[in-house]
């Protein structure tokens, strides 16, 4: 499995259809969404459960039917809770250029001098149009690209008609602070397997440890060291799911020098999410037992049986 680039800079979709679709369920290693950013926009639709979204430091709780919009360059990530959700990462300006221009000229300023608001609650017209967009991607019937474009245009029309935008463009928060945090996230994502101290991470941001720790927590909702451990455990989950490496090999490869500490931390982060079905709880329980007892090599794919479902729709 390739590493997820946490300043994602890969191309999306095709030239004709510049978008990438992901259908995310609890059965795959990337169920969690670590903090990342990319220059494309991203739409997140929650089908069921809850998704705790962090967006440039703001906390947004999404429930079934809610849709969130992450603007280009925004630092975002989230914690799903018994959740199935879908994502569309897309070139906003390319999609916008495919539509018509409104008489007031608002459309051409969206994403530039005007910022679309990030939340579209379930039951609103805007959320309904986006639900149709995601349904077309999920079903993938012939002509889905046209259906998606039509739903996108109707959503933009709804945004303009209901005034679901603000002045000031898509960039929110303190640009210097976001730049400092992005620099540290880039360092963590590149060097998570090495020993990283709070002082080193603060130096990466060019800030004092005390101020850096407060700033990082304000934006990410975790302390720097807590986020480092969270990211190491997520990378360990990916490695366990995609290789035959032993628990010990994975622990050392992901920056843990103490196998006992790793097994306890992994079990605490991954085991027994609330509200799961009996079948899923049984899989989780077996996985936790295997880790805690270290009785044999863990085949993590028995727990994460299905790979990440993603489809990339392109024009003919």
C-alpha positions in Angstrom: 0.0 0.0 0.0 1.4 3.4 -0.9 1.7 6.1 1.7 -1.0 8.7 1.7 0.8 12.0 0.8 -0.1 14.4 3.6 0.5 17.3 1.5 -1.3 15.6 -1.3 0.0 16.8 -4.7 -1.1 14.0 -7.0 -3.4 14.6 -10.0 -7.1 13.9 -9.5 -9.2 11.9 -12.0 -8.6 12.8 -15.6 -8.4 15.9 -17.7 -12.0 15.5 -18.8 -13.3 14.7 -15.3 -10.8 16.2 -12.7 -12.2 14.4 -9.6 -11.5 11.4 -7.4 -14.2 9.6 -5.4 -13.8 7.5 -2.2 -16.4 5.3 -0.5 -15.2 4.8 3.0 -16.5 2.2 5.5 -15.1 0.9 8.8 -13.6 -2.2 7.1 -10.4 -0.6 5.7 -7.2 0.8 7.2 -7.8 4.4 6.1 -11.1 4.6 7.9 -9.6 7.4 10.0 -8.7 10.6 8.2 -5.4 12.0 9.5 -4.8 15.7 9.0 -3.7 16.6 5.5 -4.2 19.2 2.8 -4.3 19.6 -0.9 -5.0 22.4 -3.4 -8.2 20.7 -4.7 -11.5 21.1 -2.8 -13.0 18.1 -1.0 -16.6 17.3 -0.2 -17.4 14.9 2.6 -20.9 13.3 2.9 -21.8 11.2 5.9 -24.1 8.3 5.1 -24.4 7.0 8.7 -22.9 7.5 12.1 -20.9 10.6 13.1 -17.8 12.2 11.7 -15.8 14.6 13.9 -14.2 17.0 11.3 -11.3 19.3 12.1 -11.1 22.1 9.5 -8.3 24.6 9.9 -8.7 24.3 13.7 -12.5 24.5 13.7 -14.4 21.5 15.0 -17.5 20.4 13.0 -19.6 17.4 13.9 -21.2 15.8 10.9 -24.1 13.3 11.2 -26.1 11.3 8.6 -27.0 13.4 5.6 -24.6 16.3 6.4 -22.1 17.5 3.9 -18.9 19.4 4.5 -16.7 21.4 2.1 -13.0 21.7 2.6 -11.5 24.4 0.5 -8.2 24.1 -1.3 -5.2 24.4 1.1 -7.3 23.8 4.2 -5.8 21.5 6.8 -8.5 18.9 7.5 -9.0 15.5 8.9 -11.5 13.6 11.0 -12.5 10.9 13.4 -15.4 8.7 12.2 -17.6 7.1 14.8 -19.5 4.0 13.5 -19.5 5.9 10.3 -19.8 5.3 6.6 -18.8 8.4 4.6 -17.9 9.4 1.0 -15.4 11.9 -0.3 -15.0 13.7 -3.5 -11.7 15.5 -4.1 -12.0 17.7 -7.2 -10.7 20.8 -9.1 -13.2 23.4 -8.0 -12.3 26.0 -10.7 -12.4 23.4 -13.5 -15.9 22.3 -12.4 -17.0 25.9 -12.0 -15.8 26.7 -15.5 -18.0 24.0 -17.0 -21.1 25.8 -15.9 -22.8 29.0 -17.0 -22.0 32.5 -15.5 -24.8 34.1 -13.5 -25.8 37.7 -14.2 -24.5 39.0 -10.9 -21.1 37.4 -11.5 -21.1 35.8 -8.1 -20.1 32.3 -9.5 -16.8 33.4 -11.0 -15.8 34.9 -7.6 -16.5 31.7 -5.6 -13.2 30.4 -4.3 -11.5 33.7 -5.0 -12.9 36.7 -3.3 -15.9 34.8 -2.0 -15.7 31.7 0.3 -18.4 29.0 0.2 -19.5 28.2 3.8 -18.2 24.8 4.9 -21.4 23.0 6.3 -24.5 21.9 4.5 -26.8 20.3 7.0 -29.1 17.3 6.2 -32.5 18.4 5.0 -31.4 21.5 3.2 -31.6 22.0 -0.5 -27.9 22.3 -0.9 -27.3 19.0 0.9 -29.9 17.3 -1.2 -28.2 18.4 -4.4 -24.9 17.1 -3.1 -26.5 13.8 -2.1 -27.6 13.3 -5.7 -24.0 14.1 -6.8 -22.6 11.4 -4.5 -25.3 8.9 -5.5 -24.3 9.3 -9.1 -20.7 8.6 -8.2 -21.6 5.6 -6.0 -23.8 3.9 -8.6 -21.5 4.7 -11.5 -24.1 4.3 -14.2 -23.4 5.4 -17.8 -23.6 9.2 -18.0 -22.6 9.6 -14.3 -20.2 12.4 -15.2 -23.1 14.4 -16.7 -25.3 13.7 -13.6 -22.5 14.8 -11.3 -21.9 18.0 -13.3 -25.6 18.8 -13.3 -25.9 18.3 -9.5 -22.8 20.4 -9.0 -24.3 23.3 -11.0 -27.6 23.0 -9.1 -25.6 23.1 -5.9 -23.7 26.2 -7.0 -27.0 27.8 -7.9 -28.4 27.0 -4.5 -25.2 28.5 -2.9 -25.7 31.8 -4.9 -29.5 32.0 -4.4 -29.3 31.4 -0.6 -26.2 33.5 -0.1 -24.2 30.5 1.4 -20.9 32.4 1.0 -18.8 35.0 2.8 -16.4 37.7 1.7 -12.7 37.0 2.0 -11.9 34.0 -0.2 -11.3 30.5 0.9 -8.3 31.1 3.2 -9.3 31.2 6.8 -7.4 31.7 10.1 -3.9 33.0 10.6 -1.9 32.1 7.4 1.4 32.2 9.4 0.0 29.8 12.1 -1.3 27.5 9.4 2.0 27.5 7.6 3.8 26.6 10.8 1.5 23.7 11.6 1.7 22.5 8.0 5.5 22.5 8.2 5.3 20.3 11.3 2.7 18.0 9.9 5.0 17.5 6.9 7.9 16.7 9.2 5.8 14.2 11.2 4.4 12.5 8.1 8.0 12.1 6.6 9.9 11.2 9.8 7.3 9.5 12.1 9.5 6.4 12.3 12.4 8.4 13.9 12.7 9.8 17.3 11.0 13.3 17.4 10.9 15.5 20.4 8.6 18.5 21.2 11.7 20.7 20.9 12.5 19.5 17.4 9.0 20.0 16.2 8.8 23.5 17.7 12.1 24.3 16.0 10.6 23.1 12.7 7.8 25.6 13.2 10.2 28.3 14.3 8.4 28.8 17.6 9.0 28.3 21.3 7.9 24.9 22.6 5.2 26.4 24.9 3.7 28.6 22.2 4.0 25.9 19.5 2.3 23.3 21.7 -0.7 25.7 22.3 -0.9 26.7 18.6 -0.7 23.1 17.4 -3.4 21.9 19.8 -5.7 24.8 18.8 -5.6 23.8 15.1 -5.4 20.0 15.4 -7.2 19.3 18.7 -4.2 17.2 19.8 -0.8 18.0 21.4 2.1 17.5 19.0 3.3 14.4 20.8 -0.3 13.0 20.9 -0.7 13.6 17.2 2.7 11.9 16.5 1.6 8.8 18.4 -1.8 8.8 16.6 -0.2 9.0 13.2 2.3 6.3 14.1 -0.5 4.0 15.1 -2.4 4.7 11.9 0.7 3.9 9.8 1.1 0.7 11.9 -2.5 -0.2 11.0 -1.8 0.3 7.3 1.3 -1.8 7.5 -0.4 -4.6 9.4 -3.2 -4.6 6.9 -0.9 -4.7 3.8 2.1 -6.8 4.8 3.0 -10.0 6.6 5.3 -8.2 8.9 5.2 -9.3 12.6 3.9 -7.0 15.3 7.4 -6.4 16.5 8.6 -5.5 13.0 5.7 -3.1 12.5 6.2 -1.5 15.9 9.9 -0.7 15.3 9.2 0.4 11.7 6.7 2.9 13.0 8.8 4.5 15.6 8.0 2.5 18.7 11.0 1.3 20.7 8.9 -0.6 23.3 6.7 -3.5 22.0 4.7 -3.7 25.2 3.8 0.0 25.0 3.0 -0.4 21.3 0.6 -3.3 21.9 -1.3 -1.4 24.6 -1.5 1.9 22.7 -2.6 0.1 19.5 -5.3 -1.9 21.3 -6.5 1.3 23.1 -6.8 3.3 19.8 -8.2 0.5 17.6 -10.3 -1.7 19.9 -13.9 -1.7 20.8 -15.5 1.4 19.1 -18.9 2.0 20.6 -22.1 1.0 18.9 -20.6 -1.6 16.6 -22.5 -4.7 15.4 -21.8 -8.0 17.2 -19.9 -9.3 14.1 -17.6 -6.3 14.0 -17.1 -6.3 17.7 -16.0 -10.0 17.5 -13.4 -9.1 14.8 -12.1 -6.3 16.9 -11.9 -8.4 20.0 -10.0 -11.1 18.2 -7.5 -8.6 16.9 -7.0 -7.0 20.3 -6.4 -10.4 21.9 -3.9 -11.3 19.2 -2.0 -8.1 19.8 -2.1 -8.1 23.6 -1.1 -11.8 24.0 1.4 -11.8 21.0 0.4 -15.4 20.6 1.1 -15.5 16.9 1.7 -13.2 13.9 -1.4 -11.1 13.3 -3.1 -11.2 9.9 -4.7 -7.8 10.2 -6.5 -8.3 6.9 -8.9 -10.6 8.7 -10.1 -7.5 10.6 -9.8 -5.1 7.7 -11.0 -7.6 5.1 -12.0 -5.2 2.4 -9.7 -2.7 0.8 -10.5 1.0 0.5 -13.3 1.3 -2.1 -12.5 4.0 -4.4 -13.5 4.7 -8.0 -12.1 7.2 -10.3 -14.7 8.2 -13.0 -13.3 9.5 -16.2 -14.8 10.6 -19.5 -15.0 8.4 -22.5 
